[in-house]
Amino acid sequence: MLLGVIADDFTGATDIAGFLVEHGMRTVQLNDVPHCNTVVDADAVVVSLKTRSCPVEQAIEQSLAALKWLQQQGCQQ
């Protein structure tokens, strides 16, 4: 995986996923952080969270969980 994106809402996630596909990247959009050993074969993964509208502590926790998952998948950026 070349690129990982953590989006704070579904709309933003969909926008960036569409942009990446238009520019030739095999892209997968996930709604929330996978809780199992999900392996994704794509150039880019966009993780859609609902952190824009939740308490700060929860937003940080979810964003860090998404980052950790992306790093475990070998995400380069």
PDB file of N, CA, C and O in Angstrom:
ATOM      1  N   MET A   1       0.832  -1.169   0.000  1.00  0.00           N
ATOM      2  CA  MET A   1       0.000   0.000   0.000  1.00  0.00           C
ATOM      3  C   MET A   1       0.884   1.241   0.000  1.00  0.00           C
ATOM      4  O   MET A   1       1.762   1.406   0.847  1.00  0.00           O
ATOM      5  N   LEU A   2       0.630   2.093  -0.957  1.00  0.00           N
ATOM      6  CA  LEU A   2       1.425   3.306  -1.077  1.00  0.00           C
ATOM      7  C   LEU A   2       0.914   4.426  -0.178  1.00  0.00           C
ATOM      8  O   LEU A   2       1.704   5.132   0.450  1.00  0.00           O
ATOM      9  N   LEU A   3      -0.408   4.590  -0.115  1.00  0.00           N
ATOM     10  CA  LEU A   3      -0.977   5.756   0.534  1.00  0.00           C
ATOM     11  C   LEU A   3      -2.139   5.364   1.441  1.00  0.00           C
ATOM     12  O   LEU A   3      -3.014   4.589   1.054  1.00  0.00           O
ATOM     13  N   GLY A   4      -2.131   5.907   2.643  1.00  0.00           N
ATOM     14  CA  GLY A   4      -3.243   5.747   3.561  1.00  0.00           C
ATOM     15  C   GLY A   4      -3.810   7.102   3.901  1.00  0.00           C
ATOM     16  O   GLY A   4      -3.061   8.049   4.146  1.00  0.00           O
ATOM     17  N   VAL A   5      -5.126   7.206   3.918  1.00  0.00           N
ATOM     18  CA  VAL A   5      -5.799   8.457   4.229  1.00  0.00           C
ATOM     19  C   VAL A   5      -6.762   8.205   5.384  1.00  0.00           C
ATOM     20  O   VAL A   5      -7.515   7.231   5.372  1.00  0.00           O
ATOM     21  N   ILE A   6      -6.732   9.082   6.372  1.00  0.00           N
ATOM     22  CA  ILE A   6      -7.676   9.020   7.476  1.00  0.00           C
ATOM     23  C   ILE A   6      -8.598  10.219   7.325  1.00  0.00           C
ATOM     24  O   ILE A   6      -8.171  11.362   7.486  1.00  0.00           O
ATOM     25  N   ALA A   7      -9.862   9.957   7.015  1.00  0.00           N
ATOM     26  CA  ALA A   7     -10.830  11.022   6.784  1.00  0.00           C
ATOM     27  C   ALA A   7     -11.737  11.170   8.002  1.00  0.00           C
ATOM     28  O   ALA A   7     -12.065  10.190   8.671  1.00  0.00           O
ATOM     29  N   ASP A   8     -12.137  12.412   8.280  1.00  0.00           N
ATOM     30  CA  ASP A   8     -12.951  12.659   9.466  1.00  0.00           C
ATOM     31  C   ASP A   8     -14.450  12.497   9.226  1.00  0.00           C
ATOM     32  O   ASP A   8     -15.238  12.598  10.166  1.00  0.00           O
ATOM     33  N   ASP A   9     -14.854  12.247   7.979  1.00  0.00           N
ATOM     34  CA  ASP A   9     -16.256  11.938   7.698  1.00  0.00           C
ATOM     35  C   ASP A   9     -16.366  11.209   6.361  1.00  0.00           C
ATOM     36  O   ASP A   9     -15.414  11.159   5.582  1.00  0.00           O
ATOM     37  N   PHE A  10     -17.557  10.640   6.111  1.00  0.00           N
ATOM     38  CA  PHE A  10     -17.778   9.829   4.919  1.00  0.00           C
ATOM     39  C   PHE A  10     -17.647  10.653   3.640  1.00  0.00           C
ATOM     40  O   PHE A  10     -17.081  10.185   2.651  1.00  0.00           O
ATOM     41  N   THR A  11     -18.165  11.866   3.660  1.00  0.00           N
ATOM     42  CA  THR A  11     -18.137  12.703   2.458  1.00  0.00           C
ATOM     43  C   THR A  11     -16.706  13.019   2.034  1.00  0.00           C
ATOM     44  O   THR A  11     -16.359  12.882   0.861  1.00  0.00           O
ATOM     45  N   GLY A  12     -15.884  13.438   2.978  1.00  0.00           N
ATOM     46  CA  GLY A  12     -14.492  13.720   2.663  1.00  0.00           C
ATOM     47  C   GLY A  12     -13.753  12.477   2.187  1.00  0.00           C
ATOM     48  O   GLY A  12     -12.926  12.544   1.278  1.00  0.00           O
ATOM     49  N   ALA A  13     -14.061  11.340   2.812  1.00  0.00           N
ATOM     50  CA  ALA A  13     -13.430  10.081   2.418  1.00  0.00           C
ATOM     51  C   ALA A  13     -13.796   9.717   0.983  1.00  0.00           C
ATOM     52  O   ALA A  13     -12.941   9.298   0.202  1.00  0.00           O
ATOM     53  N   THR A  14     -15.061   9.877   0.646  1.00  0.00           N
ATOM     54  CA  THR A  14     -15.518   9.565  -0.703  1.00  0.00           C
ATOM     55  C   THR A  14     -14.888  10.500  -1.726  1.00  0.00           C
ATOM     56  O   THR A  14     -14.502  10.070  -2.813  1.00  0.00           O
ATOM     57  N   ASP A  15     -14.786  11.774  -1.377  1.00  0.00           N
ATOM     58  CA  ASP A  15     -14.160  12.749  -2.283  1.00  0.00           C
ATOM     59  C   ASP A  15     -12.716  12.371  -2.594  1.00  0.00           C
ATOM     60  O   ASP A  15     -12.324  12.337  -3.761  1.00  0.00           O
ATOM     61  N   ILE A  16     -11.924  12.087  -1.569  1.00  0.00           N
ATOM     62  CA  ILE A  16     -10.510  11.771  -1.800  1.00  0.00           C
ATOM     63  C   ILE A  16     -10.361  10.420  -2.491  1.00  0.00           C
ATOM     64  O   ILE A  16      -9.477  10.252  -3.331  1.00  0.00           O
ATOM     65  N   ALA A  17     -11.220   9.449  -2.147  1.00  0.00           N
ATOM     66  CA  ALA A  17     -11.145   8.146  -2.818  1.00  0.00           C
ATOM     67  C   ALA A  17     -11.422   8.301  -4.311  1.00  0.00           C
ATOM     68  O   ALA A  17     -10.732   7.707  -5.139  1.00  0.00           O
ATOM     69  N   GLY A  18     -12.422   9.093  -4.650  1.00  0.00           N
ATOM     70  CA  GLY A  18     -12.737   9.328  -6.057  1.00  0.00           C
ATOM     71  C   GLY A  18     -11.592  10.016  -6.784  1.00  0.00           C
ATOM     72  O   GLY A  18     -11.274   9.664  -7.920  1.00  0.00           O
ATOM     73  N   PHE A  19     -10.978  10.989  -6.140  1.00  0.00           N
ATOM     74  CA  PHE A  19      -9.834  11.691  -6.723  1.00  0.00           C
ATOM     75  C   PHE A  19      -8.686  10.715  -6.991  1.00  0.00           C
ATOM     76  O   PHE A  19      -8.061  10.767  -8.050  1.00  0.00           O
ATOM     77  N   LEU A  20      -8.412   9.834  -6.043  1.00  0.00           N
ATOM     78  CA  LEU A  20      -7.312   8.874  -6.209  1.00  0.00           C
ATOM     79  C   LEU A  20      -7.594   7.902  -7.348  1.00  0.00           C
ATOM     80  O   LEU A  20      -6.700   7.585  -8.132  1.00  0.00           O
ATOM     81  N   VAL A  21      -8.832   7.428  -7.441  1.00  0.00           N
ATOM     82  CA  VAL A  21      -9.207   6.519  -8.530  1.00  0.00           C
ATOM     83  C   VAL A  21      -9.070   7.221  -9.878  1.00  0.00           C
ATOM     84  O   VAL A  21      -8.554   6.640 -10.833  1.00  0.00           O
ATOM     85  N   GLU A  22      -9.530   8.465  -9.956  1.00  0.00           N
ATOM     86  CA  GLU A  22      -9.415   9.234 -11.207  1.00  0.00           C
ATOM     87  C   GLU A  22      -7.967   9.367 -11.659  1.00  0.00           C
ATOM     88  O   GLU A  22      -7.695   9.497 -12.853  1.00  0.00           O
ATOM     89  N   HIS A  23      -7.048   9.334 -10.719  1.00  0.00           N
ATOM     90  CA  HIS A  23      -5.633   9.476 -11.048  1.00  0.00           C
ATOM     91  C   HIS A  23      -4.898   8.136 -11.081  1.00  0.00           C
ATOM     92  O   HIS A  23      -3.674   8.082 -10.963  1.00  0.00           O
ATOM     93  N   GLY A  24      -5.661   7.065 -11.242  1.00  0.00           N
ATOM     94  CA  GLY A  24      -5.082   5.762 -11.534  1.00  0.00           C
ATOM     95  C   GLY A  24      -4.689   4.898 -10.348  1.00  0.00           C
ATOM     96  O   GLY A  24      -4.046   3.866 -10.538  1.00  0.00           O
ATOM     97  N   MET A  25      -5.050   5.279  -9.145  1.00  0.00           N
ATOM     98  CA  MET A  25      -4.688   4.453  -7.986  1.00  0.00           C
ATOM     99  C   MET A  25      -5.809   3.466  -7.670  1.00  0.00           C
ATOM    100  O   MET A  25      -6.983   3.831  -7.604  1.00  0.00           O
ATOM    101  N   ARG A  26      -5.417   2.212  -7.477  1.00  0.00           N
ATOM    102  CA  ARG A  26      -6.388   1.212  -7.016  1.00  0.00           C
ATOM    103  C   ARG A  26      -6.687   1.564  -5.562  1.00  0.00           C
ATOM    104  O   ARG A  26      -5.811   1.481  -4.702  1.00  0.00           O
ATOM    105  N   THR A  27      -7.932   1.959  -5.296  1.00  0.00           N
ATOM    106  CA  THR A  27      -8.287   2.538  -4.005  1.00  0.00           C
ATOM    107  C   THR A  27      -9.442   1.798  -3.368  1.00  0.00           C
ATOM    108  O   THR A  27     -10.405   1.416  -4.032  1.00  0.00           O
ATOM    109  N   VAL A  28      -9.324   1.603  -2.060  1.00  0.00           N
ATOM    110  CA  VAL A  28     -10.392   0.994  -1.263  1.00  0.00           C
ATOM    111  C   VAL A  28     -10.783   1.988  -0.180  1.00  0.00           C
ATOM    112  O   VAL A  28      -9.928   2.587   0.472  1.00  0.00           O
ATOM    113  N   GLN A  29     -12.092   2.153   0.001  1.00  0.00           N
ATOM    114  CA  GLN A  29     -12.582   2.995   1.094  1.00  0.00           C
ATOM    115  C   GLN A  29     -13.205   2.096   2.154  1.00  0.00           C
ATOM    116  O   GLN A  29     -14.065   1.269   1.850  1.00  0.00           O
ATOM    117  N   LEU A  30     -12.768   2.263   3.397  1.00  0.00           N
ATOM    118  CA  LEU A  30     -13.294   1.494   4.515  1.00  0.00           C
ATOM    119  C   LEU A  30     -14.078   2.415   5.431  1.00  0.00           C
ATOM    120  O   LEU A  30     -13.663   3.543   5.694  1.00  0.00           O
ATOM    121  N   ASN A  31     -15.203   1.934   5.911  1.00  0.00           N
ATOM    122  CA  ASN A  31     -15.981   2.690   6.881  1.00  0.00           C
ATOM    123  C   ASN A  31     -15.599   2.204   8.268  1.00  0.00           C
ATOM    124  O   ASN A  31     -16.099   1.178   8.729  1.00  0.00           O
ATOM    125  N   ASP A  32     -14.724   2.931   8.931  1.00  0.00           N
ATOM    126  CA  ASP A  32     -14.201   2.636  10.258  1.00  0.00           C
ATOM    127  C   ASP A  32     -12.939   1.779  10.145  1.00  0.00           C
ATOM    128  O   ASP A  32     -12.599   1.284   9.071  1.00  0.00           O
ATOM    129  N   VAL A  33     -12.273   1.622  11.251  1.00  0.00           N
ATOM    130  CA  VAL A  33     -11.034   0.846  11.323  1.00  0.00           C
ATOM    131  C   VAL A  33     -11.397  -0.631  11.382  1.00  0.00           C
ATOM    132  O   VAL A  33     -12.218  -1.021  12.212  1.00  0.00           O
ATOM    133  N   PRO A  34     -10.814  -1.460  10.532  1.00  0.00           N
ATOM    134  CA  PRO A  34     -11.102  -2.898  10.612  1.00  0.00           C
ATOM    135  C   PRO A  34     -10.704  -3.463  11.979  1.00  0.00           C
ATOM    136  O   PRO A  34      -9.657  -3.110  12.521  1.00  0.00           O
ATOM    137  N   HIS A  35     -11.531  -4.325  12.519  1.00  0.00           N
ATOM    138  CA  HIS A  35     -11.260  -4.913  13.830  1.00  0.00           C
ATOM    139  C   HIS A  35     -10.690  -6.324  13.730  1.00  0.00           C
ATOM    140  O   HIS A  35     -10.382  -6.943  14.748  1.00  0.00           O
ATOM    141  N   CYS A  36     -10.552  -6.822  12.535  1.00  0.00           N
ATOM    142  CA  CYS A  36      -9.958  -8.145  12.350  1.00  0.00           C
ATOM    143  C   CYS A  36      -8.693  -7.987  11.516  1.00  0.00           C
ATOM    144  O   CYS A  36      -8.294  -6.866  11.200  1.00  0.00           O
ATOM    145  N   ASN A  37      -8.082  -9.066  11.170  1.00  0.00           N
ATOM    146  CA  ASN A  37      -6.852  -9.027  10.383  1.00  0.00           C
ATOM    147  C   ASN A  37      -7.163  -8.858   8.896  1.00  0.00           C
ATOM    148  O   ASN A  37      -6.758  -9.680   8.074  1.00  0.00           O
ATOM    149  N   THR A  38      -7.870  -7.810   8.565  1.00  0.00           N
ATOM    150  CA  THR A  38      -8.233  -7.518   7.183  1.00  0.00           C
ATOM    151  C   THR A  38      -6.993  -7.098   6.411  1.00  0.00           C
ATOM    152  O   THR A  38      -6.253  -6.210   6.836  1.00  0.00           O
ATOM    153  N   VAL A  39      -6.774  -7.740   5.280  1.00  0.00           N
ATOM    154  CA  VAL A  39      -5.667  -7.376   4.408  1.00  0.00           C
ATOM    155  C   VAL A  39      -6.269  -6.787   3.136  1.00  0.00           C
ATOM    156  O   VAL A  39      -7.154  -7.389   2.528  1.00  0.00           O
ATOM    157  N   VAL A  40      -5.800  -5.635   2.741  1.00  0.00           N
ATOM    158  CA  VAL A  40      -6.328  -4.953   1.572  1.00  0.00           C
ATOM    159  C   VAL A  40      -5.237  -4.871   0.520  1.00  0.00           C
ATOM    160  O   VAL A  40      -4.128  -4.414   0.797  1.00  0.00           O
ATOM    161  N   ASP A  41      -5.557  -5.316  -0.690  1.00  0.00           N
ATOM    162  CA  ASP A  41      -4.625  -5.244  -1.813  1.00  0.00           C
ATOM    163  C   ASP A  41      -5.016  -4.045  -2.667  1.00  0.00           C
ATOM    164  O   ASP A  41      -5.867  -4.153  -3.549  1.00  0.00           O
ATOM    165  N   ALA A  42      -4.390  -2.902  -2.400  1.00  0.00           N
ATOM    166  CA  ALA A  42      -4.704  -1.681  -3.130  1.00  0.00           C
ATOM    167  C   ALA A  42      -3.508  -0.744  -3.055  1.00  0.00           C
ATOM    168  O   ALA A  42      -2.615  -0.916  -2.225  1.00  0.00           O
ATOM    169  N   ASP A  43      -3.505   0.242  -3.931  1.00  0.00           N
ATOM    170  CA  ASP A  43      -2.468   1.278  -3.883  1.00  0.00           C
ATOM    171  C   ASP A  43      -2.737   2.257  -2.752  1.00  0.00           C
ATOM    172  O   ASP A  43      -1.810   2.773  -2.127  1.00  0.00           O
ATOM    173  N   ALA A  44      -4.030   2.507  -2.494  1.00  0.00           N
ATOM    174  CA  ALA A  44      -4.424   3.474  -1.466  1.00  0.00           C
ATOM    175  C   ALA A  44      -5.627   2.943  -0.693  1.00  0.00           C
ATOM    176  O   ALA A  44      -6.494   2.264  -1.243  1.00  0.00           O
ATOM    177  N   VAL A  45      -5.654   3.268   0.587  1.00  0.00           N
ATOM    178  CA  VAL A  45      -6.799   2.940   1.433  1.00  0.00           C
ATOM    179  C   VAL A  45      -7.231   4.219   2.128  1.00  0.00           C
ATOM    180  O   VAL A  45      -6.416   4.942   2.702  1.00  0.00           O
ATOM    181  N   VAL A  46      -8.531   4.482   2.063  1.00  0.00           N
ATOM    182  CA  VAL A  46      -9.117   5.633   2.740  1.00  0.00           C
ATOM    183  C   VAL A  46      -9.979   5.087   3.870  1.00  0.00           C
ATOM    184  O   VAL A  46     -10.929   4.342   3.633  1.00  0.00           O
ATOM    185  N   VAL A  47      -9.640   5.462   5.098  1.00  0.00           N
ATOM    186  CA  VAL A  47     -10.409   5.027   6.266  1.00  0.00           C
ATOM    187  C   VAL A  47     -11.346   6.169   6.635  1.00  0.00           C
ATOM    188  O   VAL A  47     -10.907   7.259   7.003  1.00  0.00           O
ATOM    189  N   SER A  48     -12.630   5.902   6.531  1.00  0.00           N
ATOM    190  CA  SER A  48     -13.651   6.902   6.829  1.00  0.00           C
ATOM    191  C   SER A  48     -14.083   6.762   8.287  1.00  0.00           C
ATOM    192  O   SER A  48     -14.588   5.718   8.699  1.00  0.00           O
ATOM    193  N   LEU A  49     -13.879   7.818   9.053  1.00  0.00           N
ATOM    194  CA  LEU A  49     -14.289   7.837  10.455  1.00  0.00           C
ATOM    195  C   LEU A  49     -15.412   8.860  10.627  1.00  0.00           C
ATOM    196  O   LEU A  49     -15.783   9.548   9.677  1.00  0.00           O
ATOM    197  N   LYS A  50     -15.943   8.954  11.833  1.00  0.00           N
ATOM    198  CA  LYS A  50     -16.955   9.967  12.167  1.00  0.00           C
ATOM    199  C   LYS A  50     -16.392  10.885  13.241  1.00  0.00           C
ATOM    200  O   LYS A  50     -17.078  11.237  14.200  1.00  0.00           O
ATOM    201  N   THR A  51     -15.144  11.263  13.066  1.00  0.00           N
ATOM    202  CA  THR A  51     -14.454  12.007  14.122  1.00  0.00           C
ATOM    203  C   THR A  51     -14.753  13.495  14.105  1.00  0.00           C
ATOM    204  O   THR A  51     -14.411  14.198  15.056  1.00  0.00           O
ATOM    205  N   ARG A  52     -15.365  13.979  13.079  1.00  0.00           N
ATOM    206  CA  ARG A  52     -15.696  15.400  13.021  1.00  0.00           C
ATOM    207  C   ARG A  52     -16.742  15.763  14.076  1.00  0.00           C
ATOM    208  O   ARG A  52     -16.761  16.884  14.584  1.00  0.00           O
ATOM    209  N   SER A  53     -17.607  14.807  14.395  1.00  0.00           N
ATOM    210  CA  SER A  53     -18.745  15.116  15.269  1.00  0.00           C
ATOM    211  C   SER A  53     -18.701  14.392  16.618  1.00  0.00           C
ATOM    212  O   SER A  53     -19.723  14.304  17.299  1.00  0.00           O
ATOM    213  N   CYS A  54     -17.559  13.886  17.003  1.00  0.00           N
ATOM    214  CA  CYS A  54     -17.481  13.180  18.289  1.00  0.00           C
ATOM    215  C   CYS A  54     -16.553  13.942  19.240  1.00  0.00           C
ATOM    216  O   CYS A  54     -15.834  14.848  18.817  1.00  0.00           O
ATOM    217  N   PRO A  55     -16.572  13.576  20.518  1.00  0.00           N
ATOM    218  CA  PRO A  55     -15.682  14.243  21.479  1.00  0.00           C
ATOM    219  C   PRO A  55     -14.209  14.099  21.074  1.00  0.00           C
ATOM    220  O   PRO A  55     -13.818  13.112  20.452  1.00  0.00           O
ATOM    221  N   VAL A  56     -13.411  15.092  21.433  1.00  0.00           N
ATOM    222  CA  VAL A  56     -12.006  15.152  21.036  1.00  0.00           C
ATOM    223  C   VAL A  56     -11.249  13.886  21.417  1.00  0.00           C
ATOM    224  O   VAL A  56     -10.513  13.339  20.596  1.00  0.00           O
ATOM    225  N   GLU A  57     -11.418  13.421  22.631  1.00  0.00           N
ATOM    226  CA  GLU A  57     -10.680  12.233  23.091  1.00  0.00           C
ATOM    227  C   GLU A  57     -11.014  11.017  22.230  1.00  0.00           C
ATOM    228  O   GLU A  57     -10.131  10.231  21.888  1.00  0.00           O
ATOM    229  N   GLN A  58     -12.278  10.869  21.886  1.00  0.00           N
ATOM    230  CA  GLN A  58     -12.706   9.757  21.045  1.00  0.00           C
ATOM    231  C   GLN A  58     -12.147   9.910  19.628  1.00  0.00           C
ATOM    232  O   GLN A  58     -11.727   8.927  19.018  1.00  0.00           O
ATOM    233  N   ALA A  59     -12.140  11.124  19.110  1.00  0.00           N
ATOM    234  CA  ALA A  59     -11.600  11.378  17.770  1.00  0.00           C
ATOM    235  C   ALA A  59     -10.119  11.025  17.707  1.00  0.00           C
ATOM    236  O   ALA A  59      -9.662  10.410  16.743  1.00  0.00           O
ATOM    237  N   ILE A  60      -9.376  11.413  18.731  1.00  0.00           N
ATOM    238  CA  ILE A  60      -7.950  11.091  18.780  1.00  0.00           C
ATOM    239  C   ILE A  60      -7.745   9.586  18.838  1.00  0.00           C
ATOM    240  O   ILE A  60      -6.907   9.045  18.116  1.00  0.00           O
ATOM    241  N   GLU A  61      -8.503   8.905  19.688  1.00  0.00           N
ATOM    242  CA  GLU A  61      -8.375   7.446  19.832  1.00  0.00           C
ATOM    243  C   GLU A  61      -8.657   6.736  18.509  1.00  0.00           C
ATOM    244  O   GLU A  61      -7.908   5.844  18.112  1.00  0.00           O
ATOM    245  N   GLN A  62      -9.728   7.124  17.831  1.00  0.00           N
ATOM    246  CA  GLN A  62     -10.084   6.486  16.564  1.00  0.00           C
ATOM    247  C   GLN A  62      -9.051   6.789  15.476  1.00  0.00           C
ATOM    248  O   GLN A  62      -8.695   5.913  14.688  1.00  0.00           O
ATOM    249  N   SER A  63      -8.579   8.022  15.441  1.00  0.00           N
ATOM    250  CA  SER A  63      -7.579   8.393  14.432  1.00  0.00           C
ATOM    251  C   SER A  63      -6.270   7.644  14.633  1.00  0.00           C
ATOM    252  O   SER A  63      -5.652   7.198  13.667  1.00  0.00           O
ATOM    253  N   LEU A  64      -5.849   7.506  15.880  1.00  0.00           N
ATOM    254  CA  LEU A  64      -4.620   6.752  16.165  1.00  0.00           C
ATOM    255  C   LEU A  64      -4.795   5.275  15.851  1.00  0.00           C
ATOM    256  O   LEU A  64      -3.854   4.623  15.399  1.00  0.00           O
ATOM    257  N   ALA A  65      -5.994   4.737  16.085  1.00  0.00           N
ATOM    258  CA  ALA A  65      -6.270   3.332  15.738  1.00  0.00           C
ATOM    259  C   ALA A  65      -6.195   3.142  14.221  1.00  0.00           C
ATOM    260  O   ALA A  65      -5.668   2.137  13.745  1.00  0.00           O
ATOM    261  N   ALA A  66      -6.718   4.099  13.470  1.00  0.00           N
ATOM    262  CA  ALA A  66      -6.639   4.025  12.007  1.00  0.00           C
ATOM    263  C   ALA A  66      -5.192   4.093  11.541  1.00  0.00           C
ATOM    264  O   ALA A  66      -4.780   3.341  10.658  1.00  0.00           O
ATOM    265  N   LEU A  67      -4.423   4.997  12.139  1.00  0.00           N
ATOM    266  CA  LEU A  67      -3.003   5.112  11.806  1.00  0.00           C
ATOM    267  C   LEU A  67      -2.261   3.811  12.087  1.00  0.00           C
ATOM    268  O   LEU A  67      -1.477   3.346  11.260  1.00  0.00           O
ATOM    269  N   LYS A  68      -2.508   3.234  13.237  1.00  0.00           N
ATOM    270  CA  LYS A  68      -1.847   1.971  13.608  1.00  0.00           C
ATOM    271  C   LYS A  68      -2.186   0.871  12.606  1.00  0.00           C
ATOM    272  O   LYS A  68      -1.305   0.121  12.185  1.00  0.00           O
ATOM    273  N   TRP A  69      -3.463   0.772  12.221  1.00  0.00           N
ATOM    274  CA  TRP A  69      -3.863  -0.254  11.267  1.00  0.00           C
ATOM    275  C   TRP A  69      -3.162  -0.035   9.924  1.00  0.00           C
ATOM    276  O   TRP A  69      -2.656  -0.983   9.324  1.00  0.00           O
ATOM    277  N   LEU A  70      -3.136   1.209   9.456  1.00  0.00           N
ATOM    278  CA  LEU A  70      -2.470   1.508   8.186  1.00  0.00           C
ATOM    279  C   LEU A  70      -0.982   1.149   8.244  1.00  0.00           C
ATOM    280  O   LEU A  70      -0.434   0.590   7.294  1.00  0.00           O
ATOM    281  N   GLN A  71      -0.339   1.475   9.362  1.00  0.00           N
ATOM    282  CA  GLN A  71       1.083   1.137   9.511  1.00  0.00           C
ATOM    283  C   GLN A  71       1.288  -0.370   9.522  1.00  0.00           C
ATOM    284  O   GLN A  71       2.267  -0.858   8.958  1.00  0.00           O
ATOM    285  N   GLN A  72       0.387  -1.119  10.152  1.00  0.00           N
ATOM    286  CA  GLN A  72       0.489  -2.578  10.197  1.00  0.00           C
ATOM    287  C   GLN A  72       0.323  -3.178   8.797  1.00  0.00           C
ATOM    288  O   GLN A  72       0.831  -4.264   8.518  1.00  0.00           O
ATOM    289  N   GLN A  73      -0.383  -2.471   7.930  1.00  0.00           N
ATOM    290  CA  GLN A  73      -0.588  -2.935   6.558  1.00  0.00           C
ATOM    291  C   GLN A  73       0.591  -2.594   5.659  1.00  0.00           C
ATOM    292  O   GLN A  73       0.601  -2.959   4.483  1.00  0.00           O
ATOM    293  N   GLY A  74       1.592  -1.890   6.205  1.00  0.00           N
ATOM    294  CA  GLY A  74       2.763  -1.524   5.417  1.00  0.00           C
ATOM    295  C   GLY A  74       2.595  -0.249   4.620  1.00  0.00           C
ATOM    296  O   GLY A  74       3.315  -0.014   3.650  1.00  0.00           O
ATOM    297  N   CYS A  75       1.658   0.560   5.023  1.00  0.00           N
ATOM    298  CA  CYS A  75       1.404   1.828   4.324  1.00  0.00           C
ATOM    299  C   CYS A  75       2.677   2.670   4.314  1.00  0.00           C
ATOM    300  O   CYS A  75       3.336   2.830   5.341  1.00  0.00           O
ATOM    301  N   GLN A  76       3.013   3.204   3.147  1.00  0.00           N
ATOM    302  CA  GLN A  76       4.247   3.977   2.988  1.00  0.00           C
ATOM    303  C   GLN A  76       4.073   5.456   3.313  1.00  0.00           C
ATOM    304  O   GLN A  76       5.006   6.097   3.797  1.00  0.00           O
ATOM    305  N   GLN A  77       2.896   6.002   3.052  1.00  0.00           N
ATOM    306  CA  GLN A  77       2.627   7.426   3.330  1.00  0.00           C
ATOM    307  C   GLN A  77       1.242   7.582   3.893  1.00  0.00           C
ATOM    308  O   GLN A  77       0.820   8.699   4.193  1.00  0.00           O
TER     309      GLN A  77
END
